């Protein structure tokens, strides 16, 4: 977080689970963020960042847009303490997942296969 302390931030509404996490990360880093935009959803946040309007803390999704002309945000891995959250994942092979749920499932499985998920009980 210290590396982007002087940047304008694009944030999500505090009612999102990501809102309090962002606030906690800033507090731990001793950072008073300069908020340029507050968004209602992650796709809007990513669009604002891709347009160069600020930086944001978003869940890791290094997939690119299917539109080759679209601006792509650059993703950096946060190493700050607390920059991870525990997620449980279960699904039924008997039912088709919605596209967003399938993207998330595949993302988690890909990260697990690459050894990029924190171990249970490990501290950040």
For each residue, the residues with C-beta under 8 A, 3 or more apart:
1: 4 5 25 26 28 29 31 78 80
2: 5 29 31
3: 76
4: 1 7 9 55
5: 1 2 29 31
6:
7: 4 34 54 55
8: 34 35 36 53 54 55
9: 4 22 33 34 35 36 54 55 56
10: 35 36 37 38 39 45 48 49 53 54 55 56
11: 19 22 33 35 37 38 39 45 56 57
12: 16 18 19 22 38 39 40 41 42 45 56
13: 16 19 38 39 40
14: 19 20 23
15: 19
16: 12 13 19
17: 20 21
18: 12 21 22 42 57 58 59
19: 11 12 13 14 15 16 22 23
20: 14 17 23 24
21: 17 18 24 25 57 82 85
22: 9 11 12 18 19 25 26 33 57
23: 14 19 20 26 27
24: 20 21 27 28 82
25: 1 21 22 28 29 31 57 78 80 82 83
26: 1 22 23 29 31 32 33
27: 23 24 30 31
28: 1 24 25 80 81 82
29: 1 2 5 25 26 80
30: 27
31: 1 2 5 25 26 27
32: 26
33: 9 11 22 26
34: 7 8 9
35: 8 9 10 11 38
36: 8 9 10 53 54
37: 10 11 48 53 54
38: 10 11 12 13 35
39: 10 11 12 13 42 44 45 48
40: 12 13 44
41: 12 44 45
42: 12 18 39 45 46 58 59
43: 46 47
44: 39 40 41 47 48
45: 10 11 12 39 41 42 48 49 56 58
46: 42 43 49 50 56 58 73
47: 43 44 50 51
48: 10 37 39 44 45 51 53 54 56
49: 10 45 46 52 53 54 55 56 58 73
50: 46 47 70 71 72 73
51: 47 48 71
52: 49 71
53: 8 10 36 37 48 49
54: 7 8 9 10 36 37 48 49
55: 4 7 8 9 10 49
56: 9 10 11 12 45 46 48 49
57: 11 18 21 22 25 78 83
58: 18 42 45 46 49 61
59: 18 42
60: 75 77 107 111
61: 58 75 103 107
62: 75
63: 103 107
64: 72
65: 68 70 72
66:
67: 70
68: 65
69:
70: 50 65 67
71: 50 51 52
72: 50 64 65
73: 46 49 50
74:
75: 60 61 62
76: 3
77: 60
78: 1 25 57 83
79: 83
80: 1 25 28 29 83 124
81: 28 123 124
82: 21 24 25 28 124
83: 25 57 78 79 80 124
84: 118 124
85: 21
86: 120
87: 108
88:
89: 105 108
90:
91: 95 97 101 105
92: 95
93:
94:
95: 91 92
96:
97: 91 101 102 105
98: 101 102
99: 102 103
100: 103 104
101: 91 97 98 104 105
102: 97 98 99 105 106
103: 61 63 99 100 106 107
104: 100 101 107 108
105: 89 91 97 101 102 108 109
106: 102 103 109 110
107: 60 61 63 103 104 110 111
108: 87 89 104 105 111 112 117
109: 105 106 112 113
110: 106 107 113 114
111: 60 107 108 114 116 117
112: 108 109 115 116 117
113: 109 110
114: 110 111
115: 112
116: 111 112
117: 108 111 112
118: 84 122 124
119: 122
120: 86
121:
122: 118 119
123: 81
124: 80 81 82 83 84 118
